């Protein structure tokens, strides 16, 4: 059985430690009316700064591990995601997020699941 970590939580419940480093990206969100004018000058209207996206990868999971991970994600539009703060990694913070772009493949030989990947995106 994999090790649970409180470094990342969903609604207060710990996630399994991922196989690889968690990739974190921060993106600004521009308003729909942002864009270039006739002279090519960019008029940028930022709605939100540094919107976080966390990418998780698990190379293989047992049926029990997969079921636990899936049980963390509610059939709801969002959830509370606990993670290290971007300002100070020794401090934990909680952010309202949703899960996107997730998938898994079934390994027929051993009966385990493989290539479980998903993104957690800040609301």
PyMOL commands that set and color helices and strands:
alter all, ss='L'
color gray80, all
select helices_A, chain A and resi 63-72
alter helices_A, ss='H'
color red, helices_A
select strands_A, chain A and resi 4-10+13-16+23-30+35-36+42-43+46-61+79-84+92-106+113-122
alter strands_A, ss='S'
color yellow, strands_A
deselect
rebuild
show_as cartoon
